[in-house]
Amino acid sequence: MHRSLCGATALGALQERHSGVSQSNIYSELTQLGKETAIPASPEAATLERVRNPQAGIRYCVRFTAPEFTSLCPKTGQPDFAHLVIDYIPREWLVESKSLKLFLTSFRNHGAFHEDCTVSIGRRLVECLEPEWLRIGGYWYPRGGIPIDVFYQTGTAPADVWIPEQGVPTYRGRG
């Protein structure tokens, strides 16, 4: 009698067969996930963690959206707010989402201009993940009457991978 494997067991076996990565051990070296972790004092002190991509060799886009990102103006100390959208096409590594949240939260007490925050986040992710492609859109809310949008990407987006538009409209105010 021939039985087809379906469901989670089959998916795990398929992933191990294609990636050579056991689902049970790709998380073994993580130090923050599932543990109480303090907010890092600064972006430099934050630890970005990565896990092996169980779908390595398959081209797909990963998106993270942080609609309540905050940092501080380096001159006035006043808070700045942004909606961040991060897209990347992974190779061997995925960013672990709790470490990403802690990294982004570490900017809460960090003084830097919008451009520096946005580009620094993108570059740090590229350094950690070595993705095929990455882009970040920083859609900053107005301060002093001017919204600032900052965009960084590592190169031309591959034409054969579905990468949705970031979908954040230009700031229009109340009207």
Buried (B, 14 or more C-beta within 10 A) or exposed (E): EEEEEEEEEEEBEEBBEEBEBEBEEBEEEBEBEEEEBEEBEEBEEBBBBBBBBBEBEEBEBBEBBBEEBBBBBEEEEEEBBBBBBBBBBBBBBBBBEBBBBBBBBBBEBBBBBBEBBBBBBBBBBBEBBEBBBBBBBBBBEEBEEEBBBBBBBBEEBEEEEEBEEBEBEEBEEEE
